[in-house]
Amino acid sequence: CIRDSYNTVGISSGIDVAGGYAFIADDLEGLRVIDVSTPSAPSEVGFCGSTGNAKRVRVAGGHAYVACSGLDIVDISNPASPTLVLQVNLGWCYGVFLDGDRLYVTSGGDGLYIVDVTNPAAPVVLGNYVTSNFAQNVAADGRYAYVAATHGGLRVIDVDDPANPAEVGYYDTADYAWGVDVSQGHIYVADGDDGVYVLQNTLGTAVPDPRFVSLKLGQNYPNPFNPATVISFTLPARMRVELSIYDVRGRFLRTLVGQTLSAGFKEYTWDGTDARGNPVSSGVYFYRLRAGQSVLTKKMILVK
């Protein structure tokens, strides 16, 4: 079912969506920024040329990470005027995946790179693992990175010690593994003419921290609030989390955090604005925490 479309000037090969914008890796035409806040009327609002063919893109924290002839790091704090911050020479890059402050980049014959992007203006290469086959794409979840290695199938890399990554498993798919993603404990591999594989890693699971025995989502405080409120939660183990705000009709407003976090108590502040920084009106709102395979939701009230 097609609601609407937008034809970019290049060959679109990668996409990530955040804050009402779609960020497109558009091959020789670089990074294109499409306003999709009104899905029935997408429109291009900005672009940034890439250093080579832009193949994949991930966005977080006001930056876009583009796999091209190297890794381009682009400041997208103003989507209408994205600006190249720097290029990291990692060979010809094909895939990129962001997990917290770690960026995983596949670079063909150079394998998998692990990059710390805590400071996007000064990234640090933590480690490299040269896969036995061409590293096409990557996804990561906790201590494991999953590399789609074309005719080498799926390679499982332990990245718990990023300076010394090691292959600990593989799955030999029937055709060419081109794409990979992870969700709720499963690995999904796009395998050319052989379709999609759904796999599960049985090498191990996250070990709960005995100090934090269960997942908990606290009530925001203050509540009712004006203009800001604090939302807290507790994680029993290191896991991928997403904390988002919705209005009373269930419409998405903003994501406060979307990354992998360590076990323990966490706090985040919502300032009563949407993804574009516009203040919202008085009323009832919901905050939803998705952590691992669990989803928790609570209600809060903004009074002006």
Disulfide bonds with the S-S distance in Angstrom:
none
